Amino acid sequence: MGFHYKNIVPWGRSFDEYLDMFNLSEDDLARDIVDVGGGPASFNTGMHQRGTPIISVDPIYRYSEVELRQRIQETHKDIITQAFGNRDKFVWTKFASVDELAEVRRQAMDEFCQDFEGGKQQGRYIDASLPNLPFPDRHFDLVLSAHLLFFYSANRDLAFHLDAVRELLRIGTEVRIFPIVDVNSSPSPFLSPVIDELEKDGIACSVERVPYHFQKTGNEMLRLKPC
């Protein structure tokens, strides 16, 4: 069947999922982190509850909580319906069923929505989008980006991927991108070209296994550091 999205959809992961997706240690969580393309994930909420500074960036943050809840509700049924039709693309160990997946994600997005207006006033949620981010060079210790680059290979071309990754490297001293397969668990056609170009720029690129394994082929992240 395959997943088909006309554009990027709001679908938030939980704090615990972030820990596994990016193989984050306690030392990592103490770093100055920005989550680019954070969407309605609850990672920012969890970090704030720990008393740890965090910034999330996404163009959907221009909207109000009410508008975001409406958009999430509008896309939720389609995402879950497609998940049912593509159950064979996933490893059903972290989640026992599509229903459990839907509940975990619903809870994560509800936590985000409850936190959003206050977090936006505090400067934790910033309306911005790749490939142009409003931060100085090397402003963050660690840049995270989940389920955007490579994941939406059918929606964004190679030029966008290169510009976006270079922007992530501009604002941070380390970048982690997850996953490196597309929405249908196929290898992204842009991964190798992006790595080739970055290595020419003197960037150390490594593909690393992570604890998170939901997509059958999606248990690796790309870690990037200037040499």
QUIQUI-V156357 format. One record per helix or strand of 3 or more residues. SS is the DSSP state (helix for helix, strand for strand). FROM is the first residue (numbers start at 1). TO is the last residue. If there is no record, write none. Layout:
BEGIN
SS,FROM,TO  SS,FROM,TO
END
This chain:
BEGIN
helix,15,21  helix,26,29  strand,33,36  helix,43,49  strand,54,57  helix,59,62  helix,65,85  helix,87,89  helix,98,121  strand,142,146  helix,158,171  strand,175,178  helix,191,200  strand,203,209  strand,220,226
END
